């Protein structure tokens, strides 16, 4: 289960009270070998070996929010790992950019997964559950 990052919480709060609009971002999923220690991604180590890249998502990848939560409606798969293993993935996050950017949400994996050459990191439909807290 994941939760909103501080950046997204502040943007939503500003938006709902009419202080500032929040442009709908494109969401890129990131994988971490060291779980972030803060809501902005710091303290974490994003995978970086082989052909790792954040995975872009689209609106169709996500179910409609209900009861303060949203989940992925479809499987979300990263590119097959090649060149070098990515290591043991412990956490995930959503960002508003392919590199750098602002963390929107994040969470630790219930079961860490080692991604080696030839493996494909994948979140089955319903596996990512993000709450607004």
Phi and psi restraints in degrees (value plus and minus 20) as a CYANA .aco file:
   2 UNK   PHI    -141.4  -101.4
   2 UNK   PSI     147.6   187.6
   3 UNK   PHI    -157.6  -117.6
   3 UNK   PSI     144.7   184.7
   4 UNK   PHI     -83.7   -43.7
   4 UNK   PSI     124.6   164.6
   5 UNK   PHI    -104.2   -64.2
   5 UNK   PSI     141.0   181.0
   6 UNK   PHI     -76.4   -36.4
   6 UNK   PSI     -61.6   -21.6
   7 UNK   PHI     -75.8   -35.8
   7 UNK   PSI     -70.1   -30.1
   8 UNK   PHI     -87.7   -47.7
   8 UNK   PSI     -59.2   -19.2
   9 UNK   PHI     -77.6   -37.6
   9 UNK   PSI     -66.6   -26.6
  10 UNK   PHI     -85.0   -45.0
  10 UNK   PSI     -60.3   -20.3
  11 UNK   PHI     -83.8   -43.8
  11 UNK   PSI     -63.1   -23.1
  12 UNK   PHI     -84.9   -44.9
  12 UNK   PSI     -64.1   -24.1
  13 UNK   PHI     -81.3   -41.3
  13 UNK   PSI     -66.6   -26.6
  14 UNK   PHI     -79.4   -39.4
  14 UNK   PSI     -59.9   -19.9
  15 UNK   PHI     -87.1   -47.1
  15 UNK   PSI     -67.7   -27.7
  16 UNK   PHI     -90.6   -50.6
  16 UNK   PSI     -40.9    -0.9
  17 UNK   PHI    -117.9   -77.9
  17 UNK   PSI     -15.5    24.5
  18 UNK   PHI      61.2   101.2
  18 UNK   PSI      -7.2    32.8
  19 UNK   PHI     -94.7   -54.7
  19 UNK   PSI     -60.5   -20.5
  20 UNK   PHI    -177.9  -137.9
  20 UNK   PSI     123.8   163.8
  21 UNK   PHI     -97.6   -57.6
  21 UNK   PSI     136.2   176.2
  22 UNK   PHI    -143.3  -103.3
  22 UNK   PSI      91.6   131.6
  23 UNK   PHI     -90.7   -50.7
  23 UNK   PSI     111.3   151.3
  24 UNK   PHI     -80.6   -40.6
  24 UNK   PSI     102.3   142.3
  25 UNK   PHI    -105.9   -65.9
  25 UNK   PSI     139.9   179.9
  26 UNK   PHI    -102.5   -62.5
  26 UNK   PSI     113.9   153.9
  27 UNK   PHI    -123.3   -83.3
  27 UNK   PSI     108.7   148.7
  28 UNK   PHI    -134.2   -94.2
  28 UNK   PSI     102.1   142.1
  29 UNK   PHI    -102.2   -62.2
  29 UNK   PSI     116.3   156.3
  30 UNK   PHI    -139.0   -99.0
  30 UNK   PSI     132.5   172.5
  31 UNK   PHI    -137.0   -97.0
  31 UNK   PSI     121.5   161.5
  32 UNK   PHI    -140.9  -100.9
  32 UNK   PSI     118.0   158.0
  33 UNK   PHI    -110.0   -70.0
  33 UNK   PSI     -41.4    -1.4
  34 UNK   PHI    -147.3  -107.3
  34 UNK   PSI     102.8   142.8
  35 UNK   PHI     -84.4   -44.4
  35 UNK   PSI     112.7   152.7
  36 UNK   PHI     -77.6   -37.6
  36 UNK   PSI     129.6   169.6
  37 UNK   PHI    -121.9   -81.9
  37 UNK   PSI     -27.6    12.4
  38 UNK   PHI    -153.8  -113.8
  38 UNK   PSI     139.8   179.8
  39 UNK   PHI     -91.7   -51.7
  39 UNK   PSI     -14.9    25.1
  40 UNK   PHI    -132.6   -92.6
  40 UNK   PSI     -15.5    24.5
  41 UNK   PHI      76.3   116.3
  41 UNK   PSI     -32.3     7.7
  42 UNK   PHI     -87.6   -47.6
  42 UNK   PSI     133.7   173.7
  43 UNK   PHI      64.5   104.5
  43 UNK   PSI     -27.7    12.3
  44 UNK   PHI    -124.4   -84.4
  44 UNK   PSI     143.1   183.1
  45 UNK   PHI    -143.8  -103.8
  45 UNK   PSI      93.6   133.6
  46 UNK   PHI     -96.9   -56.9
  46 UNK   PSI     122.6   162.6
  47 UNK   PHI     -74.1   -34.1
  47 UNK   PSI     128.1   168.1
  48 UNK   PHI    -170.8  -130.8
  48 UNK   PSI     -23.6    16.4
  49 UNK   PHI    -108.4   -68.4
  49 UNK   PSI     150.8   190.8
  50 UNK   PHI      35.8    75.8
  50 UNK   PSI    -157.5  -117.5
  51 UNK   PHI    -122.0   -82.0
  51 UNK   PSI       8.8    48.8
  52 UNK   PHI     -80.0   -40.0
  52 UNK   PSI     118.2   158.2
  53 UNK   PHI    -173.4  -133.4
  53 UNK   PSI     130.4   170.4
  54 UNK   PHI     -79.1   -39.1
  54 UNK   PSI     129.8   169.8
  55 UNK   PHI    -121.6   -81.6
  55 UNK   PSI      99.3   139.3
  56 UNK   PHI     -92.5   -52.5
  56 UNK   PSI     120.7   160.7
  57 UNK   PHI    -138.6   -98.6
  57 UNK   PSI     144.7   184.7
  58 UNK   PHI    -146.8  -106.8
  58 UNK   PSI     146.4   186.4
  59 UNK   PHI     -73.6   -33.6
  59 UNK   PSI     -57.0   -17.0
  60 UNK   PHI     -85.6   -45.6
  60 UNK   PSI     -38.7     1.3
  61 UNK   PHI     -94.2   -54.2
  61 UNK   PSI     -33.2     6.8
  62 UNK   PHI    -138.5   -98.5
  62 UNK   PSI     120.5   160.5
  63 UNK   PHI     -94.9   -54.9
  63 UNK   PSI     147.3   187.3
  64 UNK   PHI     -90.7   -50.7
  64 UNK   PSI     122.5   162.5
  65 UNK   PHI     -86.0   -46.0
  65 UNK   PSI     124.4   164.4
  66 UNK   PHI    -172.2  -132.2
  66 UNK   PSI     119.7   159.7
  67 UNK   PHI      35.3    75.3
  67 UNK   PSI      15.3    55.3
  68 UNK   PHI      56.3    96.3
  68 UNK   PSI      -1.6    38.4
  69 UNK   PHI    -161.2  -121.2
  69 UNK   PSI     139.4   179.4
  70 UNK   PHI    -162.4  -122.4
  70 UNK   PSI     129.9   169.9
  71 UNK   PHI    -156.8  -116.8
  71 UNK   PSI     144.0   184.0
  72 UNK   PHI     -93.8   -53.8
  72 UNK   PSI     110.8   150.8
  73 UNK   PHI    -105.6   -65.6
  73 UNK   PSI     -38.7     1.3
  74 UNK   PHI    -151.9  -111.9
  74 UNK   PSI     141.3   181.3
  75 UNK   PHI     -79.7   -39.7
  75 UNK   PSI     121.3   161.3
  76 UNK   PHI    -143.1  -103.1
  76 UNK   PSI      95.1   135.1
  77 UNK   PHI    -136.4   -96.4
  77 UNK   PSI     118.5   158.5
  78 UNK   PHI    -106.2   -66.2
  78 UNK   PSI     150.5   190.5
  79 UNK   PHI     -84.9   -44.9
  79 UNK   PSI     132.6   172.6
  80 UNK   PHI     -81.6   -41.6
  80 UNK   PSI     114.9   154.9
  81 UNK   PHI     -88.3   -48.3
  81 UNK   PSI     109.1   149.1
  82 UNK   PHI    -164.7  -124.7
  82 UNK   PSI     138.9   178.9
  83 UNK   PHI      66.6   106.6
  83 UNK   PSI     -72.1   -32.1
  84 UNK   PHI    -180.5  -140.5
  84 UNK   PSI     125.3   165.3
  85 UNK   PHI     -84.9   -44.9
  85 UNK   PSI     132.5   172.5
  86 UNK   PHI    -106.7   -66.7
  86 UNK   PSI     -35.3     4.7
  87 UNK   PHI      77.1   117.1
  87 UNK   PSI    -187.4  -147.4
  88 UNK   PHI    -109.5   -69.5
  88 UNK   PSI      97.6   137.6
  89 UNK   PHI    -104.4   -64.4
  89 UNK   PSI     103.2   143.2
  90 UNK   PHI    -131.0   -91.0
  90 UNK   PSI     -39.3     0.7
  91 UNK   PHI    -173.6  -133.6
  91 UNK   PSI     147.3   187.3
  92 UNK   PHI    -154.8  -114.8
  92 UNK   PSI     143.6   183.6
  93 UNK   PHI    -176.4  -136.4
  93 UNK   PSI     136.5   176.5
  94 UNK   PHI    -128.7   -88.7
  94 UNK   PSI     113.7   153.7
  95 UNK   PHI    -143.9  -103.9
  95 UNK   PSI     144.8   184.8
  96 UNK   PHI    -119.1   -79.1
  96 UNK   PSI      -2.2    37.8
  97 UNK   PHI    -173.6  -133.6
  97 UNK   PSI     134.9   174.9
  98 UNK   PHI     -85.7   -45.7
  98 UNK   PSI     -56.1   -16.1
  99 UNK   PHI    -154.8  -114.8
  99 UNK   PSI     131.5   171.5
 100 UNK   PHI      41.4    81.4
 100 UNK   PSI    -156.6  -116.6
 101 UNK   PHI      60.8   100.8
 101 UNK   PSI    -191.4  -151.4
 102 UNK   PHI    -125.7   -85.7
 102 UNK   PSI     113.6   153.6
 103 UNK   PHI     -92.2   -52.2
 103 UNK   PSI     110.0   150.0
 104 UNK   PHI    -119.6   -79.6
 104 UNK   PSI     -59.9   -19.9
 105 UNK   PHI    -174.7  -134.7
 105 UNK   PSI     144.5   184.5
 106 UNK   PHI    -182.4  -142.4
 106 UNK   PSI     143.6   183.6
 107 UNK   PHI    -192.9  -152.9
 107 UNK   PSI     137.9   177.9
 108 UNK   PHI    -106.1   -66.1
 108 UNK   PSI     128.1   168.1
 109 UNK   PHI     -97.1   -57.1
 109 UNK   PSI     122.1   162.1
 110 UNK   PHI     -83.6   -43.6
 110 UNK   PSI     -57.1   -17.1
 111 UNK   PHI    -152.4  -112.4
 111 UNK   PSI      91.9   131.9
 112 UNK   PHI     -78.1   -38.1
 112 UNK   PSI     131.4   171.4
 113 UNK   PHI    -153.8  -113.8
 113 UNK   PSI     105.0   145.0
 114 UNK   PHI    -102.5   -62.5
 114 UNK   PSI     108.9   148.9
 115 UNK   PHI    -131.4   -91.4
 115 UNK   PSI      90.7   130.7
 116 UNK   PHI    -129.2   -89.2
 116 UNK   PSI     157.5   197.5
 117 UNK   PHI     -76.3   -36.3
 117 UNK   PSI     110.2   150.2
 118 UNK   PHI      72.1   112.1
 118 UNK   PSI     -31.3     8.7
 119 UNK   PHI    -104.5   -64.5
 119 UNK   PSI     136.3   176.3
 120 UNK   PHI    -144.9  -104.9
 120 UNK   PSI      98.5   138.5
 121 UNK   PHI     -92.5   -52.5
 121 UNK   PSI     111.9   151.9
 122 UNK   PHI    -167.6  -127.6
 122 UNK   PSI     119.3   159.3
 123 UNK   PHI    -127.9   -87.9
 123 UNK   PSI      95.2   135.2
 124 UNK   PHI     -85.5   -45.5
 124 UNK   PSI     135.3   175.3
 125 UNK   PHI     -70.8   -30.8
 125 UNK   PSI     111.6   151.6
 126 UNK   PHI      65.0   105.0
 126 UNK   PSI     -24.7    15.3
 127 UNK   PHI     -96.8   -56.8
 127 UNK   PSI     -49.8    -9.8
 128 UNK   PHI    -115.7   -75.7
 128 UNK   PSI      96.1   136.1
 129 UNK   PHI    -142.1  -102.1
 129 UNK   PSI      89.7   129.7
 130 UNK   PHI    -129.1   -89.1
 130 UNK   PSI     108.9   148.9
 131 UNK   PHI    -131.6   -91.6
 131 UNK   PSI     131.1   171.1
 132 UNK   PHI    -115.2   -75.2
 132 UNK   PSI      88.5   128.5
